[in-house]
Amino acid sequence: MEAEVLERINRGIILRTGAYLTNDHFIISSGRHAREYVEKRLVTTEPGFTEGLGDIIATHYGASPVDVVLTSGIGASILGHCVARAHPSRPKLLYAVKGKGREGKTEVVLPPEFFPFLFSGSSTLIVEDILTTGSTIRSLIRLVEERDGRVVGIGTLWNRSAGIKFGCPFFALVTKNFPTYLREECPLCRKGVPLNTQYGGLAGGAAPKRSRGSRRTGS
Ligand SMILES: [Zn+2]
């Protein structure tokens, strides 16, 4: 099947999880405005879909022996579980956490209890949910290399940064960025489309930066 068709199918699955939101008006984390948004917390709410998405990544790397699936973060770890479960090598699932690094800085570290599984010469598949800057994946690659392991590949659901390179095989179910606008140049603001306050930078009902003062009643 053509890659483009396959990607459209994958995007359809993610759309069905409710994580891919379109035709709306969001403030994204950078403060810019956008018509589309990927809410990674919603990607793993439906276990059947998560398992299906995990299967696709596991199948993509099915021919590579994998000792360890390595993730970071709750959403990516739920997905990573599904990838590890579906991979024919029956790899272990390990997750990195935020902690104090060697120089006392907060960074992504591997809990020492996992050290025996990430041994010298081991093969690791890194799994991430949504890739925006690639900094988490770079930290995970470093953790593997520090323990003389080998990264056999990276699997992710959604890559928002086409052209990003990591020096090892990389697979994304969907590679798509979407246009974002400065508030002053946002066509949706110009049309008066109300901002979505449930997802994105206004999640939790924080007041928009240029509120017109229509206060909500109640708390
Ligand atoms: Zn706007």
py3Dmol code that shows the C-alpha trace and the ligand (Angstrom):
import py3Dmol

protein = """\
ATOM      1  CA  MET A   1       0.000   0.000   0.000  1.00  0.00           C
ATOM      2  CA  GLU A   2       1.216   3.491  -0.755  1.00  0.00           C
ATOM      3  CA  ALA A   3       2.785   5.317   2.170  1.00  0.00           C
ATOM      4  CA  GLU A   4       0.407   8.222   1.702  1.00  0.00           C
ATOM      5  CA  VAL A   5      -2.685   6.013   1.880  1.00  0.00           C
ATOM      6  CA  LEU A   6      -1.292   4.210   4.897  1.00  0.00           C
ATOM      7  CA  GLU A   7      -0.660   7.494   6.628  1.00  0.00           C
ATOM      8  CA  ARG A   8      -4.211   8.613   5.954  1.00  0.00           C
ATOM      9  CA  ILE A   9      -5.493   5.406   7.569  1.00  0.00           C
ATOM     10  CA  ASN A  10      -3.229   5.944  10.581  1.00  0.00           C
ATOM     11  CA  ARG A  11      -4.380   9.547  10.891  1.00  0.00           C
ATOM     12  CA  GLY A  12      -7.956   8.250  10.806  1.00  0.00           C
ATOM     13  CA  ILE A  13      -7.238   5.936  13.744  1.00  0.00           C
ATOM     14  CA  ILE A  14      -5.729   8.806  15.759  1.00  0.00           C
ATOM     15  CA  LEU A  15      -8.700  10.990  14.801  1.00  0.00           C
ATOM     16  CA  ARG A  16     -10.983   8.306  16.253  1.00  0.00           C
ATOM     17  CA  THR A  17      -9.147   8.408  19.585  1.00  0.00           C
ATOM     18  CA  GLY A  18     -10.228  12.040  19.808  1.00  0.00           C
ATOM     19  CA  ALA A  19      -6.616  13.235  20.022  1.00  0.00           C
ATOM     20  CA  TYR A  20      -6.509  14.887  16.618  1.00  0.00           C
ATOM     21  CA  LEU A  21      -8.715  17.940  16.781  1.00  0.00           C
ATOM     22  CA  THR A  22      -9.464  19.933  13.653  1.00  0.00           C
ATOM     23  CA  ASN A  23     -11.643  22.791  12.428  1.00  0.00           C
ATOM     24  CA  ASP A  24     -11.391  24.656  15.681  1.00  0.00           C
ATOM     25  CA  HIS A  25      -9.329  27.459  17.210  1.00  0.00           C
ATOM     26  CA  PHE A  26      -6.560  26.626  19.688  1.00  0.00           C
ATOM     27  CA  ILE A  27      -3.756  28.320  21.531  1.00  0.00           C
ATOM     28  CA  ILE A  28      -0.814  25.927  21.388  1.00  0.00           C
ATOM     29  CA  SER A  29       2.013  25.712  23.919  1.00  0.00           C
ATOM     30  CA  SER A  30       4.141  28.326  22.141  1.00  0.00           C
ATOM     31  CA  GLY A  31       1.276  30.805  22.486  1.00  0.00           C
ATOM     32  CA  ARG A  32       0.582  30.774  18.745  1.00  0.00           C
ATOM     33  CA  HIS A  33      -2.865  30.062  17.364  1.00  0.00           C
ATOM     34  CA  ALA A  34      -3.826  27.071  15.219  1.00  0.00           C
ATOM     35  CA  ARG A  35      -6.815  25.425  13.563  1.00  0.00           C
ATOM     36  CA  GLU A  36      -5.608  21.915  14.410  1.00  0.00           C
ATOM     37  CA  TYR A  37      -4.251  20.381  17.588  1.00  0.00           C
ATOM     38  CA  VAL A  38      -2.970  17.003  18.742  1.00  0.00           C
ATOM     39  CA  GLU A  39      -3.852  16.399  22.380  1.00  0.00           C
ATOM     40  CA  LYS A  40      -1.475  13.631  23.397  1.00  0.00           C
ATOM     41  CA  ARG A  41      -3.320  12.881  26.623  1.00  0.00           C
ATOM     42  CA  LEU A  42      -6.245  11.641  24.532  1.00  0.00           C
ATOM     43  CA  VAL A  43      -4.215   9.292  22.313  1.00  0.00           C
ATOM     44  CA  THR A  44      -4.245   6.435  24.838  1.00  0.00           C
ATOM     45  CA  THR A  45      -7.752   6.760  26.291  1.00  0.00           C
ATOM     46  CA  GLU A  46      -9.127   3.895  24.205  1.00  0.00           C
ATOM     47  CA  PRO A  47      -7.112   0.723  24.881  1.00  0.00           C
ATOM     48  CA  GLY A  48      -8.278  -1.000  21.693  1.00  0.00           C
ATOM     49  CA  PHE A  49      -6.956   1.856  19.573  1.00  0.00           C
ATOM     50  CA  THR A  50      -3.710   2.073  21.566  1.00  0.00           C
ATOM     51  CA  GLU A  51      -3.139  -1.625  20.974  1.00  0.00           C
ATOM     52  CA  GLY A  52      -3.799  -1.209  17.261  1.00  0.00           C
ATOM     53  CA  LEU A  53      -1.349   1.698  17.029  1.00  0.00           C
ATOM     54  CA  GLY A  54       1.229  -0.241  19.060  1.00  0.00           C
ATOM     55  CA  ASP A  55       0.819  -3.189  16.670  1.00  0.00           C
ATOM     56  CA  ILE A  56       1.674  -0.992  13.686  1.00  0.00           C
ATOM     57  CA  ILE A  57       4.937   0.179  15.293  1.00  0.00           C
ATOM     58  CA  ALA A  58       5.827  -3.355  16.455  1.00  0.00           C
ATOM     59  CA  THR A  59       5.164  -4.734  12.965  1.00  0.00           C
ATOM     60  CA  HIS A  60       7.303  -2.039  11.378  1.00  0.00           C
ATOM     61  CA  TYR A  61      10.260  -3.171  13.521  1.00  0.00           C
ATOM     62  CA  GLY A  62       9.196  -6.833  13.587  1.00  0.00           C
ATOM     63  CA  ALA A  63      12.310  -8.058  11.757  1.00  0.00           C
ATOM     64  CA  SER A  64      14.706  -6.354  14.209  1.00  0.00           C
ATOM     65  CA  PRO A  65      15.541  -8.213  17.424  1.00  0.00           C
ATOM     66  CA  VAL A  66      14.613  -5.926  20.329  1.00  0.00           C
ATOM     67  CA  ASP A  67      15.627  -6.510  23.964  1.00  0.00           C
ATOM     68  CA  VAL A  68      14.073  -3.364  25.371  1.00  0.00           C
ATOM     69  CA  VAL A  69      11.335  -0.893  24.537  1.00  0.00           C
ATOM     70  CA  LEU A  70      12.252   2.410  26.176  1.00  0.00           C
ATOM     71  CA  THR A  71       9.843   5.278  26.776  1.00  0.00           C
ATOM     72  CA  SER A  72       9.366   8.343  28.940  1.00  0.00           C
ATOM     73  CA  GLY A  73       6.094   9.809  30.178  1.00  0.00           C
ATOM     74  CA  ILE A  74       2.790   8.159  30.974  1.00  0.00           C
ATOM     75  CA  GLY A  75       1.143   8.315  27.545  1.00  0.00           C
ATOM     76  CA  ALA A  76       4.236   7.078  25.717  1.00  0.00           C
ATOM     77  CA  SER A  77       4.633   4.278  28.268  1.00  0.00           C
ATOM     78  CA  ILE A  78       1.070   3.043  27.713  1.00  0.00           C
ATOM     79  CA  LEU A  79       1.800   2.983  23.982  1.00  0.00           C
ATOM     80  CA  GLY A  80       5.230   1.436  24.629  1.00  0.00           C
ATOM     81  CA  HIS A  81       3.565  -1.367  26.587  1.00  0.00           C
ATOM     82  CA  CYS A  82       1.416  -2.139  23.542  1.00  0.00           C
ATOM     83  CA  VAL A  83       4.454  -2.075  21.218  1.00  0.00           C
ATOM     84  CA  ALA A  84       6.437  -4.373  23.522  1.00  0.00           C
ATOM     85  CA  ARG A  85       3.462  -6.745  23.882  1.00  0.00           C
ATOM     86  CA  ALA A  86       3.091  -7.019  20.105  1.00  0.00           C
ATOM     87  CA  HIS A  87       6.780  -7.316  19.174  1.00  0.00           C
ATOM     88  CA  PRO A  88       7.907 -10.878  18.319  1.00  0.00           C
ATOM     89  CA  SER A  89      11.102 -10.545  20.442  1.00  0.00           C
ATOM     90  CA  ARG A  90       8.985 -10.090  23.586  1.00  0.00           C
ATOM     91  CA  PRO A  91      11.144  -7.183  24.794  1.00  0.00           C
ATOM     92  CA  LYS A  92      11.125  -5.729  28.288  1.00  0.00           C
ATOM     93  CA  LEU A  93       9.422  -2.357  28.750  1.00  0.00           C
ATOM     94  CA  LEU A  94      11.451   0.295  30.573  1.00  0.00           C
ATOM     95  CA  TYR A  95      10.614   3.924  31.182  1.00  0.00           C
ATOM     96  CA  ALA A  96      12.847   6.853  31.967  1.00  0.00           C
ATOM     97  CA  VAL A  97      11.771   9.462  34.506  1.00  0.00           C
ATOM     98  CA  LYS A  98      12.623  13.044  35.356  1.00  0.00           C
ATOM     99  CA  GLY A  99      15.379  13.102  37.957  1.00  0.00           C
ATOM    100  CA  LYS A 100      18.681  14.587  38.935  1.00  0.00           C
ATOM    101  CA  GLY A 101      21.400  13.918  36.363  1.00  0.00           C
ATOM    102  CA  ARG A 102      25.116  13.640  36.934  1.00  0.00           C
ATOM    103  CA  GLU A 103      25.609  17.370  37.280  1.00  0.00           C
ATOM    104  CA  GLY A 104      22.607  17.799  39.545  1.00  0.00           C
ATOM    105  CA  LYS A 105      20.400  19.146  36.735  1.00  0.00           C
ATOM    106  CA  THR A 106      16.873  17.881  36.240  1.00  0.00           C
ATOM    107  CA  GLU A 107      16.857  15.625  33.211  1.00  0.00           C
ATOM    108  CA  VAL A 108      15.520  12.340  31.882  1.00  0.00           C
ATOM    109  CA  VAL A 109      17.210   9.491  33.787  1.00  0.00           C
ATOM    110  CA  LEU A 110      16.851   5.718  33.887  1.00  0.00           C
ATOM    111  CA  PRO A 111      15.815   4.388  37.324  1.00  0.00           C
ATOM    112  CA  PRO A 112      18.693   2.198  38.593  1.00  0.00           C
ATOM    113  CA  GLU A 113      16.312  -0.754  39.048  1.00  0.00           C
ATOM    114  CA  PHE A 114      16.197  -0.951  35.237  1.00  0.00           C
ATOM    115  CA  PHE A 115      19.986  -0.986  34.719  1.00  0.00           C
ATOM    116  CA  PRO A 116      20.289  -4.801  34.428  1.00  0.00           C
ATOM    117  CA  PHE A 117      17.858  -4.808  31.476  1.00  0.00           C
ATOM    118  CA  LEU A 118      19.684  -2.123  29.496  1.00  0.00           C
ATOM    119  CA  PHE A 119      22.953  -4.036  29.302  1.00  0.00           C
ATOM    120  CA  SER A 120      25.976  -3.522  27.092  1.00  0.00           C
ATOM    121  CA  GLY A 121      25.169  -4.607  23.537  1.00  0.00           C
ATOM    122  CA  SER A 122      21.392  -4.688  24.116  1.00  0.00           C
ATOM    123  CA  SER A 123      19.023  -3.564  21.359  1.00  0.00           C
ATOM    124  CA  THR A 124      16.520  -0.848  22.223  1.00  0.00           C
ATOM    125  CA  LEU A 125      13.448   0.417  20.430  1.00  0.00           C
ATOM    126  CA  ILE A 126      12.477   3.908  21.575  1.00  0.00           C
ATOM    127  CA  VAL A 127       8.746   4.714  21.591  1.00  0.00           C
ATOM    128  CA  GLU A 128       7.303   8.221  21.825  1.00  0.00           C
ATOM    129  CA  ASP A 129       3.743   9.455  21.334  1.00  0.00           C
ATOM    130  CA  ILE A 130       3.936  12.935  19.803  1.00  0.00           C
ATOM    131  CA  LEU A 131       7.255  14.290  18.585  1.00  0.00           C
ATOM    132  CA  THR A 132       7.578  18.063  18.531  1.00  0.00           C
ATOM    133  CA  THR A 133      11.197  19.078  19.146  1.00  0.00           C
ATOM    134  CA  GLY A 134      12.817  15.649  19.533  1.00  0.00           C
ATOM    135  CA  SER A 135      14.532  16.576  22.804  1.00  0.00           C
ATOM    136  CA  THR A 136      13.005  13.662  24.771  1.00  0.00           C
ATOM    137  CA  ILE A 137      14.078  11.167  22.113  1.00  0.00           C
ATOM    138  CA  ARG A 138      17.610  12.596  22.137  1.00  0.00           C
ATOM    139  CA  SER A 139      17.740  12.147  25.925  1.00  0.00           C
ATOM    140  CA  LEU A 140      16.575   8.532  25.587  1.00  0.00           C
ATOM    141  CA  ILE A 141      19.212   7.813  22.911  1.00  0.00           C
ATOM    142  CA  ARG A 142      21.835   9.213  25.275  1.00  0.00           C
ATOM    143  CA  LEU A 143      20.646   6.921  28.101  1.00  0.00           C
ATOM    144  CA  VAL A 144      21.007   3.881  25.840  1.00  0.00           C
ATOM    145  CA  GLU A 145      24.418   4.902  24.547  1.00  0.00           C
ATOM    146  CA  GLU A 146      25.722   5.639  28.045  1.00  0.00           C
ATOM    147  CA  ARG A 147      25.055   1.995  28.874  1.00  0.00           C
ATOM    148  CA  ASP A 148      26.709   0.799  25.624  1.00  0.00           C
ATOM    149  CA  GLY A 149      23.381  -0.265  24.199  1.00  0.00           C
ATOM    150  CA  ARG A 150      22.247   0.154  20.614  1.00  0.00           C
ATOM    151  CA  VAL A 151      19.125   1.979  19.420  1.00  0.00           C
ATOM    152  CA  VAL A 152      17.584  -0.193  16.685  1.00  0.00           C
ATOM    153  CA  GLY A 153      14.907   2.358  15.902  1.00  0.00           C
ATOM    154  CA  ILE A 154      12.422   4.961  17.025  1.00  0.00           C
ATOM    155  CA  GLY A 155       8.666   4.606  16.699  1.00  0.00           C
ATOM    156  CA  THR A 156       6.233   7.454  17.213  1.00  0.00           C
ATOM    157  CA  LEU A 157       2.593   8.149  16.494  1.00  0.00           C
ATOM    158  CA  TRP A 158       2.827  11.678  15.230  1.00  0.00           C
ATOM    159  CA  ASN A 159       5.836  13.617  14.011  1.00  0.00           C
ATOM    160  CA  ARG A 160       5.237  17.352  13.898  1.00  0.00           C
ATOM    161  CA  SER A 161       8.770  18.123  12.725  1.00  0.00           C
ATOM    162  CA  ALA A 162       9.303  16.769   9.203  1.00  0.00           C
ATOM    163  CA  GLY A 163      13.011  16.621   8.411  1.00  0.00           C
ATOM    164  CA  ILE A 164      14.145  15.787  11.946  1.00  0.00           C
ATOM    165  CA  LYS A 165      17.031  13.243  12.019  1.00  0.00           C
ATOM    166  CA  PHE A 166      18.341  11.040  14.828  1.00  0.00           C
ATOM    167  CA  GLY A 167      21.020   8.905  13.167  1.00  0.00           C
ATOM    168  CA  CYS A 168      18.997   5.672  13.467  1.00  0.00           C
ATOM    169  CA  PRO A 169      15.859   4.263  11.789  1.00  0.00           C
ATOM    170  CA  PHE A 170      12.836   6.420  12.476  1.00  0.00           C
ATOM    171  CA  PHE A 171       9.163   5.610  11.924  1.00  0.00           C
ATOM    172  CA  ALA A 172       6.128   7.835  12.474  1.00  0.00           C
ATOM    173  CA  LEU A 173       2.561   6.758  11.788  1.00  0.00           C
ATOM    174  CA  VAL A 174       1.778  10.306  10.758  1.00  0.00           C
ATOM    175  CA  THR A 175       4.131  13.102   9.740  1.00  0.00           C
ATOM    176  CA  LYS A 176       2.230  16.306   9.658  1.00  0.00           C
ATOM    177  CA  ASN A 177       2.700  19.754  10.985  1.00  0.00           C
ATOM    178  CA  PHE A 178       0.013  22.353  10.691  1.00  0.00           C
ATOM    179  CA  PRO A 179       0.095  26.100  10.224  1.00  0.00           C
ATOM    180  CA  THR A 180       0.254  28.247  13.336  1.00  0.00           C
ATOM    181  CA  TYR A 181      -0.265  31.993  13.535  1.00  0.00           C
ATOM    182  CA  LEU A 182       0.751  34.899  15.693  1.00  0.00           C
ATOM    183  CA  ARG A 183      -2.340  36.156  17.494  1.00  0.00           C
ATOM    184  CA  GLU A 184      -2.222  39.418  15.556  1.00  0.00           C
ATOM    185  CA  GLU A 185      -2.185  37.538  12.242  1.00  0.00           C
ATOM    186  CA  CYS A 186      -4.597  34.731  13.116  1.00  0.00           C
ATOM    187  CA  PRO A 187      -7.340  34.355  10.477  1.00  0.00           C
ATOM    188  CA  LEU A 188      -9.581  32.620  13.013  1.00  0.00           C
ATOM    189  CA  CYS A 189      -9.360  35.531  15.435  1.00  0.00           C
ATOM    190  CA  ARG A 190     -10.169  37.821  12.536  1.00  0.00           C
ATOM    191  CA  LYS A 191     -13.306  35.812  11.794  1.00  0.00           C
ATOM    192  CA  GLY A 192     -14.286  35.876  15.472  1.00  0.00           C
ATOM    193  CA  VAL A 193     -14.083  32.072  15.923  1.00  0.00           C
ATOM    194  CA  PRO A 194     -14.128  31.481  19.709  1.00  0.00           C
ATOM    195  CA  LEU A 195     -11.007  29.900  21.228  1.00  0.00           C
ATOM    196  CA  ASN A 196     -11.262  26.322  22.437  1.00  0.00           C
ATOM    197  CA  THR A 197     -10.889  26.457  26.220  1.00  0.00           C
ATOM    198  CA  GLN A 198     -10.985  22.683  26.773  1.00  0.00           C
ATOM    199  CA  TYR A 199      -7.735  21.793  24.977  1.00  0.00           C
ATOM    200  CA  GLY A 200      -4.471  23.546  24.256  1.00  0.00           C
ATOM    201  CA  GLY A 201      -3.114  26.551  26.090  1.00  0.00           C
ATOM    202  CA  LEU A 202      -6.508  27.428  27.564  1.00  0.00           C
ATOM    203  CA  ALA A 203      -7.191  23.950  28.942  1.00  0.00           C
ATOM    204  CA  GLY A 204      -8.724  24.138  32.370  1.00  0.00           C
ATOM    205  CA  GLY A 205     -10.539  27.331  31.490  1.00  0.00           C
ATOM    206  CA  ALA A 206      -7.711  29.875  31.954  1.00  0.00           C
ATOM    207  CA  ALA A 207      -8.815  33.239  30.672  1.00  0.00           C
ATOM    208  CA  PRO A 208      -7.650  34.129  27.159  1.00  0.00           C
ATOM    209  CA  LYS A 209      -4.913  36.747  27.071  1.00  0.00           C
ATOM    210  CA  ARG A 210      -7.199  39.366  25.599  1.00  0.00           C
ATOM    211  CA  SER A 211     -10.389  38.547  27.407  1.00  0.00           C
ATOM    212  CA  ARG A 212     -13.388  40.704  26.825  1.00  0.00           C
ATOM    213  CA  GLY A 213     -14.303  40.408  30.448  1.00  0.00           C
ATOM    214  CA  SER A 214     -17.232  38.034  30.113  1.00  0.00           C
ATOM    215  CA  ARG A 215     -16.813  36.373  33.491  1.00  0.00           C
ATOM    216  CA  ARG A 216     -18.138  32.968  34.183  1.00  0.00           C
ATOM    217  CA  THR A 217     -20.497  32.461  37.030  1.00  0.00           C
ATOM    218  CA  GLY A 218     -19.625  29.909  39.658  1.00  0.00           C
ATOM    219  CA  SER A 219     -16.157  28.638  40.476  1.00  0.00           C
TER     220      SER A 219
END
"""
ligand_1 = """\
1
ZN
Zn -6.593 33.081 16.783
"""
view = py3Dmol.view(width=600, height=400)
view.addModel(protein, "pdb")
view.setStyle({"model": 0}, {"cartoon": {"style": "trace"}})
view.addModel(ligand_1, "xyz")
view.setStyle({"model": 1}, {"stick": {}})
view.zoomTo()
view.show()
